[in-house]
Amino acid sequence: MVYLSSALSYILLLQRKELPNMKPAIDIFIIRTLMAYRALPDSMAYKSDHTQIIQLCTFPFRDAARCEESSCLRLLLDKRDAWLGPWIPGRDWFEDEVRAFQGGKDGLMPCVWDNEPSSFPLPETINKMLVNQMLLCFGIMFASQDSSGMLMLLGMVEQCLKAGKKQSWHEASVTNICVGLLAGLKALIALRPQPLGPEILHGAQAIFQSILAEGDICASQRRASSEGLGLLARLGNDIFTAKMTRLLLGDLPGATDFNYAGSIAFALGCIHRR
């Protein structure tokens, strides 16, 4: 733990110095450090490091314009709903990765060619792996906070969602928000036997419903937001679940967007199977 804490302090020191020539090396150092923290079974064992980790892992929300879109969403979505897309169920996972790969010469594994792109899928780029690790660690940190800490993080996420409206990076930001919140809610289900407070539940609910109300989000983001509402039902009490169900049912008759209506119906199904 001492070594990890020292590495974390060193990372924050390097970031303040803003050394552009060392950024790839620093990013790899951050990735390795966050992976080490995630490998620890008890997040409370490094409670003294939470503030610094949160400072590091909230970067995709504090400066969304500089972050790539996470590739973790598919891993977090419920496999039982894979038929809803956007990925075709039953296909070979490697084949999907080949089709989806966009290319990149950087990564944790070196490329065997220097002057031409590889003819096979390379590891994900450093920037994408960095965002992935930050968001997954954000989920662990979210689940490890008290009520005030969770509300603070939800406020940061909500502000990121509002600030990204009509921005070119908004789609990537929505995906990153879905990844961070799904990771956090799933970690909470594993950690907390007691229901969450109403302020936290309503805050997360408002974020998911705001995403669903957008007309141009993709299928994976709709699935994530609907499944997120279902996870909230598991983390709340029966009164909260009943009120949320009644609210969603009230939205259905007036829904003119078929995608939104379908998302609400799917969310109701996720709540029902809780």
Secondary structure, 3 states (H helix, E strand, C coil): CHHHHHHHHHHHHHHHHCCHHHHHHHHHHHHHHHHHHHHCCCHHHHHHHHHHHHHHHCHHHHCHHHCCCCCCHHHHCCHHHHHHCCCCCCCCHHHHHHHHCCCCCCCCCCCCCCCCCCCCCCCCCHHHHHHHHHHHHHHHHHHHCCHHHHHHHHHHHHHHHHHCCCCCCHHHHHHHHHHHHHHHHHHHHHHCCCCCCHHHHHHHHHHHHHHHHCCCCCHHHHHHHHHHHHHHHHHCCHHHHHHHHHHHHHHCCCCCCHHHHHHHHHHHHHHHCC
